[in-house]
């Protein structure tokens, strides 16, 4: 499993064969995305969720995806250490994964790493994104079930809701719910959830309170996650997984095209065009058009 | 100026004409990138740098680029408020810019917004990136001069250096240099800078100490930035700007290709391919190949 995830990280040429071989063996695991701002307690919540899943006798794979922030090395290491209480459990597999190389890499790397853990027999794959960027939310948003963590007193409940987080969240966990302001954050989020328009019969995002450090509310969180999976049904699940596959296929296609753009050589190559743009001899749009035309 | 930057944010169709018209009028401003982890004091440092530039009678444009983190809305607003002491100065223009839409947008949006401020007569354009991702470092790294801020006691000096930050930094500012551990961070960074291999005669990144809240060391920082600009010379500057233009042209070309990928319709369209991948009927690489082939 570890070696296959490393192949994904390295964008290894043999991935094509590996993914073709794994395809028929995947689709069994419940893929749960977890995201939220730094300091909200993602790792502690993940660790508590692992324990709750294990108490229900389910095998858990955890993928912590880090879009190669040059500044997050330390935090990521700390995250892994905090989860080490599960290190000796053979029913738990924890792996952090950096998306080296291209920005676009994350879009296909996360689904492929999920496929590895899924095919290896995990009942649940927790996809935790480290960081706060758009790409992390997109990754978490392509899970079967997406959990967004917020904390009281960070101003994040309302901010997150305003910024479209409600659209990707199937379950909202207000963590550190023993702190001042928790009641208000829960109330605000519930209000916003109830106001959002959605077709009749569609899942209404559940708002739960957790204190991950004491595992308080973690069973409620897991129940909400399972309820969402059930509410999705076969058709809803298929729609989610098609969305995830679309992201993966698009990401791979763009990588192919990006490689072509970078390797388009000769007089009309990227460097020559860029030098013309830098010197004001041509404009960037005309240069981009010429580059795309040269790909054909 | 504000309206043109908004056109860039919105990826407005008229940008093609605007950029063609601005091209001959750009290339005069010194583009200075600023980046560093959250809490290091980027906005305070930016504000102090503005004051120092104004004392030297230079017109300053500030672009704070935020790659649309759904969680950073609050912080960004705070950043702007902290810089409002310069709001009444006609020689200062401050603008925050979100890169809406595609991940790839930042690669072309930042250079285009820089071109607007440059053509409008700014002597210096400070390009501040909010956030800690790879894309922010890349944006700051395509400036004429790149300043990386680190703080003592965050463990970031060494972490950042290890993660390749030294490669983009022309000047390293250890901010909050009145704190414990500052001496050690400065010493570590100077040691690492001196150990890095570089061709003879090449600029050796300068490490300066600052306390932005009291403007202590800010003149040293500005001097280091100016020295770097001078050391670059005409040829070095041209190389930097070609690199920035290459990023811009590549970003625009990829946006054209991405739009084609998304709009490739019919039976073989992305959705149909994704459904096949989700159901395990085909593998993602074969699907991506078919998608790319259909673009032709």
Interface residues (C-beta under 8 A of the other chain):
Chain A: X15 X16 X19 X20 X23 X24 X26 X27 X36 X37 X38 X67 X68 X69 X70 X71 X72 X73 X74 X103 X104 X108 X111 X112 X131 X132 X133 X134 X135 X137 X155 X156 X159 X160 X162 X163 X164 X165 X238 X241 X242 X243 X244 X245 X246 X248 X249 X250 X252 X253 X254 X255 X256 X257 X258 X261 X262 X270 X271 X273 X274 X275 X277 X278 X279 X280 X282 X283 X284 X285 X286 X287 X288 X289 X291 X292 X295 X296
Chain B: X15 X16 X19 X20 X23 X24 X26 X27 X36 X37 X38 X67 X68 X69 X70 X71 X72 X73 X74 X103 X104 X108 X111 X112 X131 X132 X133 X134 X135 X137 X155 X156 X159 X160 X162 X163 X164 X165 X238 X241 X242 X243 X244 X245 X246 X248 X249 X250 X252 X253 X254 X255 X256 X257 X258 X261 X262 X270 X271 X273 X274 X275 X277 X278 X279 X280 X282 X283 X284 X285 X286 X287 X288 X289 X291 X292 X295 X296
